[in-house]
Amino acid sequence: MPDAIQISGLRKTYAAQGNAPAKDALKGVDLTIRAGSIFGLLGPNGAGKSTMINILAGLVNKTAGKVSIWGFDQDVNPRQSRAAIGVMPQELNMDPFFSPRASLEVQAGLYGVPKSERWTDELLELVGLTAQANSYARSLSGGMKRRLLLAKALVHRPHILVLDEPTAGVDITLREMLWKNVRRLNEQGMTIILTTHYLEEAEQMCDEIAIINHGQVVVRQSTQDLLSRTDGKTLVLDTGGAVPHPPLPAGARPETRPDGRLAITYPPSRLRADQILDAVRAAGVPILDVAAEQPDLEDVFVELTRD
């Protein structure tokens, strides 16, 4: 299979408007996303994620660079490149007077899907809207509307599915349903691109992650390699109550947490856990219990996007 997405030298500059100067939203982005992966595209607000997604979807014209989607150059084969990708947007955009069934039929028609090849009923079942298939969209709950957006993104059976903040403001039940369906689609060969501010979701779901900041990709690695970038672990000690910070080896940082436990962060490349514990015992501090905490994606994200 070809790479799902190939981006080279992608730039987008928004022209000056009124008193606002011109803005470089993307500054020469190079990025490749392999087919069949679940790929996380992360970054703070205003980093350029939405601009990149809108360019992939054909909604925004790029200023410079090359974009290929499923092997189709966006400039040479615009129809084929757009047909290869489906986007579940962050905003709830749908006709309130259409039923879910009608919305999916219209969407399929816009993509030129013949009636004999449409899978409206299967999509409604996939996203759990069979019972609401003929209700007005305006009567659906917020979670049901998000399910409908997912179904609309899938009507033309795209090779690539982009999920833009899919779980923003949804309940746990819908979130679990969404991720179950996403994993099923991925197992069937679909490439998933996910943007989210829930970093624990990206950590659990994504094979690879790119972090974008100020219009540039600052890192792109497998999730496991990305998590290993932070040279820091934490030992959390139950000492039976608040105690003065004991003398520790150079590089170890103690902190007393609100619950009275002593948290000691240290670089495992230079210190071992037993050295920390020996120093605590030597200072006469009792250790009633100990727990270890690993760095998570949030730690890496903050470190890489800190101005």
C-alpha positions in Angstrom: 0.0 0.0 0.0 1.2 3.6 -0.6 1.7 6.0 2.3 -1.7 7.3 3.3 -0.5 10.9 3.5 2.7 12.6 2.1 3.2 16.3 2.9 6.2 18.2 1.6 7.1 21.8 2.2 3.5 22.7 3.1 3.0 26.4 3.8 -0.1 28.5 4.4 -0.1 32.2 4.9 -3.3 34.1 5.7 -3.3 37.6 4.2 -3.4 40.7 6.4 -6.9 41.8 7.2 -7.6 45.3 8.7 -5.2 45.9 11.5 -4.2 42.2 11.7 -0.9 41.4 10.0 -0.4 38.4 7.7 -0.1 35.1 9.5 2.0 32.1 8.7 -0.2 29.2 9.9 2.0 26.5 8.4 5.8 27.0 7.8 7.1 24.4 5.5 5.6 21.2 7.1 7.1 17.8 6.0 5.1 14.8 7.2 4.4 11.2 6.1 1.7 9.1 7.6 1.9 5.4 6.9 -1.2 3.5 5.7 -3.1 1.5 8.3 -1.9 3.4 11.3 -3.7 5.4 13.9 -1.8 8.7 13.8 -2.1 11.5 16.4 -1.7 15.1 15.4 -1.3 17.1 18.5 -0.6 20.7 19.4 -1.8 23.7 21.4 -4.6 26.0 20.1 -3.4 28.0 17.1 -0.6 25.6 16.3 -1.8 24.9 12.7 -3.6 21.6 13.2 -7.0 22.7 11.8 -5.4 24.5 8.9 -3.6 21.3 7.9 -6.8 19.2 8.2 -8.7 21.7 6.1 -6.0 21.6 3.4 -6.2 17.8 3.4 -10.0 18.0 3.1 -9.7 20.4 0.2 -11.5 23.2 2.2 -8.4 25.6 2.3 -6.0 26.3 -0.5 -2.3 25.9 0.4 0.2 28.7 -0.2 3.0 26.4 -1.2 4.1 22.7 -1.0 2.9 19.3 -2.1 0.2 17.1 -0.6 -0.5 13.5 -1.8 -3.5 11.6 -0.3 -3.5 7.8 -0.9 -1.0 8.3 -3.7 -3.0 11.1 -5.5 -1.4 14.5 -5.8 -3.9 17.0 -4.6 -3.1 19.4 -7.5 -3.1 16.8 -10.2 -6.0 14.6 -9.1 -8.1 16.7 -6.7 -11.3 14.5 -7.0 -9.4 11.2 -6.3 -7.5 12.7 -3.4 -10.7 14.1 -1.8 -12.5 10.8 -2.3 -9.8 9.0 -0.4 -10.4 11.0 2.8 -13.3 11.5 5.1 -13.4 14.1 7.9 -15.4 14.2 11.1 -15.3 17.9 11.9 -15.2 19.4 15.4 -18.2 21.6 14.7 -21.7 20.3 14.6 -22.7 21.1 11.0 -25.9 19.4 9.7 -29.3 20.3 8.3 -31.7 20.3 11.3 -34.7 19.4 9.1 -33.0 16.3 7.6 -33.2 12.9 9.3 -30.0 10.9 9.8 -31.0 8.6 7.0 -31.7 11.6 4.6 -28.4 13.2 5.7 -26.4 10.1 4.8 -28.2 9.7 1.5 -27.5 13.3 0.5 -23.9 13.0 1.6 -23.5 9.9 -0.5 -25.0 11.6 -3.5 -22.6 14.5 -3.1 -19.7 12.0 -3.3 -21.3 10.3 -6.3 -21.9 7.0 -4.6 -24.4 5.0 -6.7 -27.5 3.9 -4.8 -26.6 0.3 -5.3 -23.3 0.9 -3.4 -24.6 2.9 -0.5 -24.5 1.4 3.0 -26.8 3.8 4.9 -28.5 1.1 7.1 -25.1 -0.4 8.1 -23.7 3.0 8.9 -26.7 3.9 11.1 -26.2 0.6 13.0 -22.5 1.2 13.2 -23.0 4.5 15.1 -26.0 3.4 17.0 -28.6 5.6 15.3 -30.9 2.9 13.9 -33.8 3.9 16.2 -33.4 7.6 15.3 -32.9 7.0 11.6 -36.1 8.9 10.6 -36.1 11.6 13.3 -35.3 15.2 12.6 -31.6 15.9 13.2 -32.6 18.9 15.4 -34.2 16.5 17.9 -31.0 14.5 18.4 -28.9 14.9 21.5 -25.4 16.4 21.2 -23.8 12.9 21.4 -26.1 11.5 18.7 -25.2 14.5 16.4 -21.6 13.5 16.8 -22.4 10.0 15.9 -24.1 11.3 12.8 -21.0 13.3 11.9 -18.9 10.1 12.0 -21.4 8.3 9.8 -21.3 11.2 7.3 -17.5 11.0 7.1 -17.8 7.3 6.2 -20.5 7.3 3.5 -18.0 7.0 0.6 -15.9 4.4 2.3 -12.7 6.5 2.5 -9.2 5.0 2.9 -8.4 7.7 5.5 -10.6 9.0 8.3 -9.7 12.3 10.1 -11.2 12.8 13.5 -11.0 16.4 14.6 -11.5 16.6 18.4 -14.1 13.8 18.2 -14.8 13.4 21.9 -14.9 17.1 22.9 -17.8 17.5 25.3 -19.2 13.9 25.0 -20.0 11.5 27.8 -18.1 8.3 28.6 -20.5 6.0 26.9 -20.2 7.8 23.6 -16.5 8.0 23.9 -16.2 4.2 24.4 -18.5 3.6 21.5 -16.5 5.9 19.2 -13.2 4.3 20.1 -14.6 0.8 19.7 -15.8 1.7 16.1 -12.5 3.4 15.3 -10.5 0.4 16.3 -12.8 -1.8 14.2 -12.3 0.4 11.2 -8.6 0.4 11.7 -8.5 -3.3 11.9 -10.2 -3.4 8.5 -7.4 -1.4 7.0 -8.6 2.2 7.4 -6.0 4.9 8.3 -7.1 7.1 11.2 -5.8 10.6 11.9 -6.7 11.9 15.3 -6.5 15.4 16.8 -7.4 15.7 20.4 -6.7 17.7 23.6 -7.3 14.6 25.7 -3.7 13.4 25.7 -4.5 10.2 27.5 -6.7 9.2 24.5 -3.8 9.8 22.1 -1.5 7.9 24.3 -3.8 4.9 24.4 -5.0 4.9 20.8 -2.2 6.1 18.5 0.7 4.1 17.0 2.6 7.3 16.0 2.3 11.0 17.1 3.4 14.3 15.6 3.3 17.4 17.7 2.9 20.7 15.8 3.6 24.1 17.3 3.7 27.5 15.7 3.1 26.0 12.3 6.0 23.5 12.4 6.3 19.9 13.3 8.5 19.8 16.4 8.6 16.0 16.8 7.2 12.9 15.0 7.8 9.5 16.7 6.1 6.3 17.7 4.1 6.8 20.9 6.5 4.6 22.9 9.6 6.5 21.7 7.9 9.8 22.4 7.1 8.7 26.0 10.7 7.7 26.5 12.0 11.3 25.7 11.4 12.6 29.2 14.2 11.5 31.5 12.2 11.5 34.7 10.4 9.1 37.0 8.7 9.8 40.3 8.8 7.8 43.6 5.8 8.6 45.8 6.4 7.7 49.4 4.0 7.4 52.3 6.0 8.6 55.3 3.2 8.7 57.8 2.8 12.5 57.6 4.5 15.6 56.5 8.3 15.5 57.1 11.2 17.8 56.2 12.7 17.0 52.8 15.6 14.6 53.3 19.1 15.1 51.7 19.0 13.5 48.3 21.5 12.7 45.5 22.1 15.5 43.0 19.4 15.6 40.4 16.5 14.3 42.7 13.7 16.8 43.3 11.5 16.3 46.4 8.0 17.7 46.8 5.4 17.3 49.5 2.0 16.6 48.0 -1.3 17.9 49.5 -2.1 14.5 51.0 1.2 14.5 52.9 3.0 12.0 50.7 6.6 12.7 49.6 7.1 12.7 45.8 10.7 12.5 44.6 11.3 13.0 40.8 14.7 11.8 39.5 16.4 11.1 36.1 16.7 7.3 35.7 19.6 7.8 33.3 21.7 9.0 36.2 20.1 7.7 39.3 18.5 4.4 40.5 15.4 4.0 42.6 17.4 2.2 45.3 19.8 5.2 45.7 16.8 7.4 46.4 15.3 5.0 48.9 18.6 4.5 50.7 19.0 8.3 51.0 15.5 8.6 52.5 16.2 5.8 55.0 19.6 7.2 56.0 17.8 10.5 56.9 15.6 8.6 59.3 12.4 9.1 57.3 10.1 6.1 57.6 8.7 4.5 54.4 5.3 3.0 54.9 4.5 2.5 51.3 6.0 3.4 47.9 4.6 3.8 44.4 6.3 4.6 41.1 4.9 7.0 38.5 6.1 7.0 34.9 6.0 10.2 32.7 3.0 10.4 30.4 2.3 12.1 27.1 1.2 15.3 28.9 4.7 15.7 30.3 6.2 15.3 26.9 3.7 17.6 25.3 4.3 20.4 27.8 8.1 20.0 27.5 8.0 20.2 23.7 5.5 23.1 23.3 6.8 25.3 26.1 7.7 28.7 24.6 
